[in-house]
Amino acid sequence: MSSLYSETYPWLAACLGGENPQAVFRDQEVDMPVTALGSLPDEMALDIGKNCGRRVLPYRMQDRYSREREVRDFQSIVLENENLKATFLPELGGRLISFFHKPTQRELLFKNSIFQPANLALRDAWFAGGIEWNIGQFGHAFHTCSPVFAAAINGLDGSQGLRIYDFDRCKGLLWQIDFHLPSGAKFLHAFTRVVNPNDDDVPMYWWTNVAIVESEGMRVLAPAQQSIFVDYRNGGLSYGQTALPGMPPIHGQDGTYPANINLTCEFFYQCQDVALPWQAALDGEGSGFVECSTHPLNVRKLFSWGTHQGGTHWQNFLSDSGKPYIEIQAGLAPTQQHTVQMPGHSQWQWTQAFGYLEADSGKVHHSDWLEAWQAVDTSLKQSVSDQSLREAECADLADAAPIEMLHHASGWGALEAKRLQAAGETGFPSAFLFPESTMGEEQQKWLDLLEKGTFPDPVPQHEPGEWMIQAEWTEMLEKSLFQWGIPNSFALLHLGVMKFEHGDEDGAVAAWEESVSIGPSSWGWRNLAVAAIRRGEKDQGLHLYQSAWDCAVANGNPDVSFAFEYLTELYNAGEQQKAWAFYQTLSEDFQLKDSMHLMAAKVAFALGNYSFVETALERSFASIREGARDLTDLWFGIQGKKIEVEKGVPYEEAIQIARKKRVPPVHLDFRIEETSNSLVS
């Protein structure tokens, strides 16, 4: 028998609060600054980093969380048969949080014991564990800590299946995953479809991210002879290619054994030329998790935090299990710093299968790499082939409308469906059901613009709410301002954000200047400050940030983000006395916010207030960016000052002694490699 049902998933969870109201504009360059080493093939070196620069809008940051936890109930959806039980969390991006193999009574994934957001994703918040579905942009997914739609569908062999889906607001894409687990099946099938309904091509990004507990003697195998590796050792991102299984970043050791990886490391198995791409994480006995797919999902990746102190700390920071875990991933491009151009008005599809595998342990762990992976390949193909993935049958079911809605997400898909209808354009495929009932206050102002040609003009104290960047809405907003000829500071604020995100910085500044001249708002001043800083006009930027903060205080909405950005820019400009004086004016609640307290510690170090720094470093910080060295740099700086006094040597020499001879406390160590940073040295 197979079944699909909902149940409560009690979880020890940190609270993920409201979203940051600020607009976070994309990097000025759409590309990511990476280095191609000489070993990387020319065709891959040419495109690496293209279209991978940071993008967040129209989404907002999810940075309001702590490390205080309590048990709370999440809705889960379970797809189960005689062999497997798959548990999904629609409130958290549709994460497959548990995948239980009944015959061996074995959990196949890293099933995290806690929900602890940390600053590892595009929008900040990300949590470890399970299987994550990443679409859209380098840096996990916009929806990874947000609700997605879930529905019951007609599945394979007359069973019920599960569909998770949503509308990606950043690139205007639709995505769905149909999960099938009919009676007797030993593998969970996941049919994925991405639809680009736009006229323009889109740089596509997809990576299925699987977290697995690192077991004794584990080896990660895939049908590839070459891998592309990432080298963090010089403080940047350098990519090269090497023959498997040796890895240059770990001094040529066999990187397919995570236990050999002493520093945070990732590499990509190049499986483009095999009929059935797959990846397996098998223990010392030759058993464990396996994943395979049809094309074009044909590259695999291994990520390990590494066995060094920073990597071990990250794993414990993200989980209370005390168990190391790795991630194995499947993607469309040679690396995560490559995208694949998806033509307008096209759709792509592939099918993945997830399950349990046993293979001859002697061959799995053979020193000859070719013999090792071919043994796994043979074992896998006794159960699965590209034909038995049944992609054609899954595709036949993919267009059918849901038979029952199980979970609703935001109203942006419904709003876009309304826009398409009003424009006389082709609507969404019937698989993508976005009920109008999901639209709320945030969509209403845009719905009024669509249907009435008007946009609200609330008092300046009103938060701007969700942003919009889509070109069609920009055109409508400009038309409304021209048509009615009535000054609207709120519409101009939003129009400026749209223009700035798409590179028209002069037009954006003009819109914001007009906006604050009509109805001064803290967000208008803040956006003007961002523009000035990016133009290199630091003094003007600081003046505008002061105006933003003063306006926020006067209007009764002094969000901590205004204070943090202003403090940061004062520090960056070398205005440490002003920065410290500003920090002292803040409420204790604001002063003790994670990011604020850390920035204040940097200011205090610059001013020689070392006792403040040492006290600040005693606490645990929740929102630390992956690979950040801020805390360890401050600690080394304090140690350098002590050595300077103890040994009577210049500070420059003392800091080098500290870095070589002293080990920072574990709770401060978030480094992914051991290089220094310019903050204190």
Steps between C-alpha positions, in 0.01 A plus 500: 500500500604860445356802675517879511400678819573801722624485855654725762879524511607623847846655483733690731514821303641851514242761407534642150337840538397778263695602192737793464309787335804635314557449129818300438620589153694264279873537463597762246644219289280201425807276501683344794873575533658156472832374364544225243818304557700379202367146539140608434395434137471816290128459427427482874742778593330734254161491673588442863346756734269644232154602626585370848529834680286545810132572444226523762225733377204485484540273801599646834759385751408241762743610769274521803589194708706399803632181658219483754284196423176342607302204372249603235282307260561505126260357247647201322383299203591133489528282191539137603495143375624160624865594451540874551357787702570851370411799720476848344472845664297733275550793740876479440546484124358148467813358666504118506607489862491124557536201266461174689587160352273246669672169411823609672333739751746764382464875462667576169541876548649733757180557696585809700388498862442877496381777272774760536517769229845631419640751251585271209240582234404778260253646748719411802296227672580139414487177696684171464356157433284301262464566127471859377375609156706798376386703203565849374830638621833398646466484878235238579144608415278798570235268648728286716351634826161601358172320426439333165182359348428131550225287351389141458517376141423184309819295512656205327314167494180650637665625821487849644801722452616830646573820310691796641523811285521879494563813295855640514451878514865587428525341155132443430534120486256228596626181659339179614612167641263203480591224746392144428527201735261229377448173687806279498735770370850495647585849377327835540455664159512879470393643164614862471380754247613861461300734275629829361183683388692818412610633162862528615757233568576438867829385658375182668633354823388174664666287764335225703683504833504180710637501857625165634657399831868424446541138607815301574704442187250682276590547134313718249502360149369609160559381140765758415871508425547876542394747764506876527624608841475824695805634680434743788857501625593846371191672635303491174326259267733322260379219274707230336455152357667179607475125450306318769540409778790725613426861602761782486346702788564206734849435367401231252329268746194300394222758531225245447547406867363794706717394796805603294375855457664721761369835372163609367498360149271437206548341162284410203493158335467551123244236396374658176599206277325215683148380425396492867665765718503403868670555834525272800622546858588152623641396836784263578269205434408630155143605584317832522324770303490524121350755261479483121333699224426548135672774305545801503565465876843356433759646742555388860664673793650410837518763773675441832544746786830328573657368818670828607366699794298747292332227297420291807361807674274580205348152512436526873372855457239380248398192698502362852559146381877504541520300178694615194306522176578551133299625205475330163334699225373471143496790255463621143837670454868402540519692831279724709687794352359414157149558374322356197301730272135397492318633191184704530171308483668168569483232764757254629442176685686213662430217743697407809479183706607475864551182697715245678785307337732217589816417304809284545694684772833372374437655161338817639821568692740376235805718443428500126244776453356362177441158652340658809237710328425239234414251774243743637375572149439130441318459830282805441399395149367171633222711654488823299571611145417811307201309355375382841494858624174517303544862400251480213229371736583769757484765227156378394376571852683831543244721325204377703352739752540410869225284643527649850691797637703408808689824568483858374787746459507869402263678264762611246425214262131588508582866434718409201221280364268803525752715315533248219124480468462880489772524235335234286807279528514123530429391854688254716481126434218339696750327731574837660191576704531832685168569676390865504431456871878501560521869405509734795595854596843485335352402164205739527692816420633340183157359416358854528771619265407226254124545514458869585828657392552643848759441771452574872668797664512424873662718762882490503496298823350209307744219422550458124420130516599259224693636204443425132757501218317346203521718189125483432421641844761773457328610181160503671630702795662762275182521294288560811722787612480660157129434453377646826765770535459488877821492707524163674803458723429131563476416130821693433677309781406167338578626151849600613564150633390351168728730302801457727476120488506510122798731472332839448662659804448859382130435444474336840665791680271745322195299611617480861590870515153588376350252745666650809424853380129410503488282810831444680540135595782314667504252211537772240793658685657160558482406132659831405777423749560159339524664158747761627723240666507294181604813306790543741349813662559393860437832671172548315404140573560542873297822502212321330521204740476747788190648335353150463558422866367836620191454282445147631521619860267791433248276325513237771640219282872481587562150363831351608606467134526881469728514802714207390558635149586845632741361761664280237556789260640721775746221580590449133562872463740500796264716708549291813430772756171588328417131468556438871302809596211386277509150649474646850174677407327172412271306729648202682283269288651641181853502643484128578370388163748257347620702204493830692702367792763350267536823304531693826780263602687588179457868577613447858814318385587788269463738795707286736205399719620143533296414810180557300630273226589220743157518662327496162696192394366304796154476347364268229410668171214359291532679165859434394566474127649178364878530506495827697820578689377808688491331840833319468665816364386696803620224732840484329514879522447488876763228531739710293453794737575276796813355337612853410504586870627162624793469260563866420483441124328716235133424448557382141735231633275422795196432283700255289610318814138484615386351170773237502504406869152553641174320423174699523212372713275261313187716537670780301644288220292513180795487261491265203877536456785633705603820320526840667283804447590865473270620780761490776818392326 
